[in-house]
Amino acid sequence: MSRRPIPRIELRQLRHLVLLSLAACSLSTDPVAPEGSTKVLFIGSSLVDAHDMPVTLRQLAISGGLPECYCLSIAYQDYELDDHLANGDALRALQSEEWDFVVLQQGPSAHVESRPRLVKGVSDWTKLIAARGTQTILFMPWPALDSSFYFPAVIASYRFAADSIGAILAPAGEAWLAAWARDPTLPFYGPNGYYPSEMGSYVAALVIFQRIYGRSPVGVQSSAIVNGRVQSWPIAQVQLLQQAAADANAAEVARSGARLNTLRVPRLTIQASR
């Protein structure tokens, strides 16, 4: 499959950094992060682009009364992390700002031959990110609907990659499973059976929100807001989604903490914004 940028220039060209920074709520020709904002760079594939997850993350921060998210995403269709290194746009974005967090994501990486590419991409990027004094968050996605039996392999690949370089893991795929355990009818997949629906993207944003802000997503919104649009989901359903995200994060903190304790190093905690 050929890899090419999504043909939506307003979302992706660095020379249009202002429009890339829509999530920062400023259309100024001088795209400077607002004072006191939490600065987050997303580097990934079109799973980040779906329903504009950075915009959803920013709204969660606003709803929670937290420092607003100055969010920028560099996300191209079918791109892996090594493709972003070769392209150069994401590296220039990394060097353009003093980011608080960089969220990395590529495809499910469930196959045996995919895991080494994921680990190498995460490792290469994390060296660059750490050199700028910034923290890496690894965004765990999900397999395609017709390959849902790969969920355990996706989880294993992303845990292995995060553990190998000490990144914070945002277990979005596990949050989907936690929510389905409560209600298996929840429509997390979009029409093509891979990209997320608004609900699937919202759950992923909830997981990342907690990993960045150190605030439980439970109760942060009574009505879900996805890509700037209020959703008509029942309050009980929104609460279920928020609890599933919180539970997935709690399980990941417990798992990674237990692992680190066996290695006699300090326990990992959910990171708060600086």
C-alpha positions as CSV (number, residue, x, y, z in Angstrom):
1,M,0.0,0.0,0.0
2,S,1.4,3.4,-1.0
3,R,1.8,6.0,1.8
4,R,0.8,9.5,1.0
5,P,-0.4,12.5,2.9
6,I,-4.1,13.0,3.2
7,P,-5.0,15.6,0.6
8,R,-6.3,18.2,3.1
9,I,-3.6,20.9,3.0
10,E,-5.2,22.9,5.7
11,L,-4.6,20.1,8.2
12,R,-1.1,19.1,7.3
13,Q,1.3,21.5,5.6
14,L,3.7,23.1,8.0
15,R,3.6,26.3,6.0
16,H,0.0,26.4,7.1
17,L,0.9,26.0,10.8
18,V,-1.9,28.4,11.8
19,L,-4.5,26.1,10.4
20,L,-2.7,23.1,11.9
21,S,-3.1,24.8,15.2
22,L,-6.9,25.2,15.2
23,A,-6.9,23.2,18.4
24,A,-5.0,26.0,20.0
25,C,-8.0,28.3,19.4
26,S,-6.0,30.9,17.7
27,L,-6.2,31.9,14.0
28,S,-3.5,34.5,14.4
29,T,-0.8,34.7,11.8
30,D,1.7,34.4,14.7
31,P,0.9,30.9,16.0
32,V,2.3,31.2,19.5
33,A,1.1,29.0,22.3
34,P,-1.0,30.9,24.8
35,E,0.6,31.6,28.1
36,G,0.2,28.7,30.6
37,S,-1.1,26.3,28.0
38,T,-0.2,22.6,27.9
39,K,1.5,22.0,24.6
40,V,0.9,18.7,22.9
41,L,2.3,17.5,19.5
42,F,0.6,14.5,17.9
43,I,2.6,12.4,15.3
44,G,0.8,9.6,13.7
45,S,-1.6,8.3,11.1
46,S,-5.1,9.2,10.1
47,L,-6.5,7.6,13.3
48,V,-5.4,10.9,15.0
49,D,-7.0,12.9,12.2
50,A,-10.4,11.1,12.5
51,H,-12.8,13.5,14.2
52,D,-9.8,15.8,15.0
53,M,-8.8,14.2,18.3
54,P,-6.6,17.2,19.3
55,V,-9.7,19.5,19.1
56,T,-11.6,17.0,21.3
57,L,-8.7,16.9,23.8
58,R,-8.6,20.7,24.0
59,Q,-12.4,20.7,24.7
60,L,-11.9,18.2,27.5
61,A,-9.3,20.4,29.1
62,I,-11.6,23.4,28.9
63,S,-14.5,21.4,30.4
64,G,-12.3,20.4,33.2
65,G,-11.2,23.9,34.0
66,L,-7.6,22.9,33.2
67,P,-4.9,24.7,31.2
68,E,-6.0,24.8,27.6
69,C,-4.3,22.4,25.2
70,Y,-2.2,24.0,22.5
71,C,-2.4,20.9,20.2
72,L,-0.8,20.4,16.9
73,S,-1.0,17.2,14.8
74,I,1.1,15.9,12.0
75,A,-0.8,12.9,10.7
76,Y,-0.7,11.3,7.3
77,Q,-2.7,8.4,5.9
78,D,-0.9,5.0,6.2
79,Y,2.2,6.6,7.8
80,E,4.4,4.8,10.2
81,L,6.8,6.6,12.6
82,D,9.8,5.9,10.3
83,D,7.9,7.5,7.5
84,H,7.5,10.7,9.5
85,L,11.3,10.7,10.1
86,A,11.9,10.5,6.4
87,N,9.3,13.1,5.6
88,G,10.7,15.7,8.0
89,D,7.5,17.7,8.7
90,A,7.0,16.2,12.1
91,L,10.7,16.8,13.0
92,R,10.4,20.4,12.1
93,A,7.2,20.7,14.2
94,L,9.0,19.0,17.1
95,Q,11.8,21.6,16.8
96,S,9.4,24.5,16.4
97,E,8.1,24.6,20.0
98,E,8.9,23.6,23.6
99,W,6.3,20.8,23.8
100,D,5.1,19.4,27.1
101,F,4.2,16.0,25.5
102,V,4.5,14.3,22.2
103,V,1.9,11.6,21.4
104,L,3.2,9.0,19.0
105,Q,0.9,6.5,17.1
106,Q,1.1,4.2,14.1
107,G,-1.0,1.3,12.9
108,P,-2.1,-1.6,15.1
109,S,1.3,-3.4,14.7
110,A,-0.2,-6.7,15.6
111,H,1.8,-8.9,13.2
112,V,5.1,-10.4,14.2
113,E,6.9,-8.4,11.5
114,S,5.2,-5.1,12.6
115,R,6.4,-5.0,16.2
116,P,10.1,-4.4,15.5
117,R,9.1,-1.5,13.2
118,L,6.9,0.0,16.0
119,V,9.7,-0.4,18.6
120,K,12.3,1.1,16.3
121,G,10.0,4.1,15.4
122,V,9.1,4.8,19.0
123,S,12.8,4.5,20.1
124,D,14.1,6.7,17.3
125,W,11.5,9.4,18.0
126,T,11.8,9.2,21.8
127,K,15.5,9.9,21.5
128,L,14.7,13.1,19.6
129,I,11.8,14.0,22.0
130,A,13.9,13.4,25.1
131,A,16.7,15.5,23.8
132,R,14.2,18.4,23.8
133,G,13.2,17.7,27.4
134,T,9.8,16.4,26.4
135,Q,7.8,13.4,27.5
136,T,6.7,10.7,25.0
137,I,3.1,9.3,25.2
138,L,2.4,6.2,23.1
139,F,-1.1,6.0,21.8
140,M,-2.3,2.4,21.6
141,P,-4.9,2.0,18.8
142,W,-7.1,-1.0,17.9
143,P,-7.2,-3.6,15.1
144,A,-9.7,-3.4,12.2
145,L,-13.2,-4.7,13.0
146,D,-12.7,-7.8,10.8
147,S,-9.5,-8.5,12.6
148,S,-10.7,-7.9,16.1
149,F,-9.1,-11.2,17.3
150,Y,-5.8,-9.2,17.1
151,F,-6.7,-7.0,20.1
152,P,-4.4,-9.0,22.4
153,A,-1.5,-8.7,19.9
154,V,-2.0,-5.0,19.5
155,I,-2.0,-4.5,23.2
156,A,1.2,-6.7,23.6
157,S,3.0,-4.7,20.8
158,Y,2.3,-1.3,22.3
159,R,3.1,-2.4,25.9
160,F,6.4,-3.9,24.7
161,A,7.2,-0.7,22.8
162,A,6.3,1.6,25.7
163,D,8.2,-0.6,28.2
164,S,11.3,-0.8,26.0
165,I,11.9,3.0,26.1
166,G,10.0,4.1,29.2
167,A,7.2,5.9,27.4
168,I,3.8,6.6,29.0
169,L,1.2,4.3,27.4
170,A,-2.2,5.6,26.6
171,P,-4.2,2.4,26.3
172,A,-7.1,3.5,24.1
173,G,-7.6,0.1,22.6
174,E,-8.0,-1.4,26.1
175,A,-10.5,1.3,27.0
176,W,-12.6,0.2,24.1
177,L,-12.5,-3.3,25.5
178,A,-13.4,-2.1,29.0
179,A,-16.4,-0.2,27.6
180,W,-17.6,-3.2,25.6
181,A,-17.4,-5.3,28.7
182,R,-20.2,-3.1,30.0
183,D,-22.1,-2.6,26.8
184,P,-21.0,-4.7,23.8
185,T,-23.3,-2.7,21.4
186,L,-21.2,0.5,21.6
187,P,-20.4,1.7,18.1
188,F,-16.7,2.5,18.3
189,Y,-15.8,1.7,14.6
190,G,-16.7,4.0,11.8
191,P,-18.2,2.8,8.5
192,N,-15.0,1.4,7.1
193,G,-14.4,-0.8,10.1
194,Y,-11.1,0.7,11.0
195,Y,-11.3,4.4,11.5
196,P,-13.1,5.2,14.8
197,S,-16.6,6.6,15.0
198,E,-17.1,9.8,17.0
199,M,-17.6,7.6,20.1
200,G,-14.5,5.6,19.5
201,S,-12.4,8.7,19.0
202,Y,-13.9,10.3,22.2
203,V,-12.8,7.3,24.3
204,A,-9.3,7.6,22.9
205,A,-9.2,11.3,23.7
206,L,-10.4,10.6,27.3
207,V,-7.5,8.2,27.8
208,I,-5.0,10.6,26.4
209,F,-6.5,13.5,28.4
210,Q,-6.0,11.7,31.7
211,R,-2.4,10.7,30.8
212,I,-1.6,14.3,30.1
213,Y,-3.4,16.2,32.8
214,G,-3.4,13.6,35.6
215,R,-7.2,14.2,36.0
216,S,-9.7,11.4,35.9
217,P,-12.0,11.8,32.9
218,V,-15.0,10.7,35.0
219,G,-17.4,13.7,35.2
220,V,-15.3,16.0,33.1
221,Q,-18.2,16.4,30.7
222,S,-21.9,15.6,31.1
223,S,-22.4,15.8,27.3
224,A,-19.6,14.6,25.1
225,I,-18.1,17.1,22.7
226,V,-16.3,15.6,19.7
227,N,-14.5,17.8,17.2
228,G,-16.4,20.8,18.5
229,R,-19.8,19.2,18.3
230,V,-22.0,18.2,21.2
231,Q,-23.1,14.6,20.9
232,S,-26.6,13.4,21.7
233,W,-25.5,10.4,23.7
234,P,-27.3,9.7,27.0
235,I,-25.6,11.0,30.1
236,A,-25.3,7.4,31.4
237,Q,-23.5,6.3,28.3
238,V,-21.1,9.3,28.5
239,Q,-20.4,8.3,32.1
240,L,-19.8,4.7,31.0
241,L,-17.2,5.8,28.4
242,Q,-15.4,8.0,30.9
243,Q,-15.3,5.3,33.5
244,A,-13.9,2.8,30.9
245,A,-11.1,5.2,30.0
246,A,-10.3,5.8,33.7
247,D,-10.3,2.0,34.4
248,A,-8.0,1.3,31.4
249,N,-5.5,3.9,32.6
250,A,-5.7,2.7,36.2
251,A,-4.9,-0.9,35.0
252,E,-2.0,0.3,32.9
253,V,-0.6,2.3,35.8
254,A,-0.9,-0.7,38.1
255,R,0.7,-3.0,35.4
256,S,3.6,-0.7,34.6
257,G,4.1,0.1,38.3
258,A,4.3,-3.5,39.2
259,R,6.8,-4.1,36.3
260,L,9.0,-1.2,37.4
261,N,8.9,-2.4,41.0
262,T,10.2,-5.8,40.0
263,L,13.1,-3.9,38.3
264,R,13.7,-1.9,41.5
265,V,13.1,1.5,39.9
266,P,10.5,4.2,40.9
267,R,6.9,3.5,40.3
268,L,5.3,5.1,37.2
269,T,2.5,7.5,37.9
270,I,0.1,9.3,35.5
271,Q,1.9,12.4,34.4
272,A,0.4,15.9,35.1
273,S,1.0,18.9,32.8
274,R,3.8,21.2,33.7
